[in-house]
């Protein structure tokens, strides 16, 4: 069973910075791409960033491109999301998951997520 643990969220003012961490256990982490997702009440979960298994390719949603940076450390089975110049609309619960392409990989379940709140 894959276990996903997100951390690093918090309350920041607009323009502030957070770095989220996601650690995956119970899987072959390095074999998968990893995505960061976010969800707010009344909205679908959206993919905001993705990094390929070997970190050669990255994807960012238009809303975060240029402000967020995804990275990974396969030795630690951890992926990070550096979030700069945060905006109130970035407020959401952020989740990670392993991906095959852009589809969920070995886990169809989600961790607890980490709350990011950006005040204006």
Secondary structure as UniProt FT lines:
FT   STRAND          3..7
FT   STRAND          10..13
FT   TURN            14..15
FT   STRAND          18..25
FT   HELIX           29..31
FT   STRAND          33..39
FT   TURN            41..42
FT   STRAND          46..51
FT   TURN            53..54
FT   STRAND          58..60
FT   TURN            62..67
FT   STRAND          68..73
FT   HELIX           74..76
FT   STRAND          78..83
FT   HELIX           88..90
FT   STRAND          92..100
FT   TURN            101..102
FT   STRAND          103..104
FT   STRAND          114..119
//
